[in-house]
Amino acid sequence: MLGLDNPIHIAFVLVLLLLVFGAKRLPEMGKSMGEGLRGFKEAISADGGVEARLNAAHASVVADEITKHETATPASVPVNPVA
């Protein structure tokens, strides 16, 4: 079997991780992974999810672009261009 359903497989993986990363680094890695997953979960569930916030951000960018074009002064165009 290739799965991690056997406790000996899990112990082997933990010993291998301990040898590769060391005893000091493993708790730091676990903490950073937990914080990352927690932040991801909060970002997904907060305020209607990521899609709603992206749509709101896109709408504000479009509104800013429209405002820039409305307030921009037109370039000086000669009335009688020389041919």
N, C-alpha and C positions, 0 to 999 in steps of 0.2 A: 504494500500500500504506500502511496505517496502523500497522503493527507497528514494533517497534524492532529488526528483524532487519538493517537496513542500518546500517553504521558511521556514515554521515553523519547519520542520524536520532539516534543516540546522542550524537554530537558536538554536534549542535544543541541537544539537551536539556541537556547539560552546560554549554554556553555560556549558555543561558537561565538555568539555575540560578545560575551564577556572577554574572550580571548582577543577578538579583533578590536574592540573599542575600549576595553578597560573598565574597571569598576567605577572610576570617577565620571567617565563620560556617559555611561548608560542612564543614570537618573536625569542628567541634563537633557539628553535626547528625548526621554519619555516626557519630561516637563514641556519641552518646546513642541513636541507633537501634540500633546494635550491642549496647549494654548492655541495652536494652529487650528485644530479641529473645533475647539470651542468658538473661536473667532469666525470660522467658516459657517458654523451652525447659526450663530447670531446674525451674520450677514444675510444668510438665506432667509431666515424667518422674520427679520425686522422690516417693518413698514411695507408689507406687501411683496417682499422678495427683491431679488436683484433686478429682475426685468422692469419692475415699476420704477425703481430708482434710476435705471439706465434711460428709460423713456423720459423721465423728468429732467435728467441732465441733458439729454439730447434736445428737448424742447427749449431749455434755457439757452443753449448754444445757438439754436436757430433764431431765437428771439434777439439775441445779441447781434447776430449777423444782419438781421433785418434792420435793427436800429442803426448799425454802422452805415448801411447803404442809404438809409433815409436821411441821415444827418451829414453825409459826405457832400462836399461842394463839387459840382461838375467841373471838369477840366475846361480851361478856356479854349473855345473853338472859334477860329476866325470866321467872320461872317462871309467874306468873299475870299475863298481859298484861291491861291495863285496856281494856275494849271501849268 
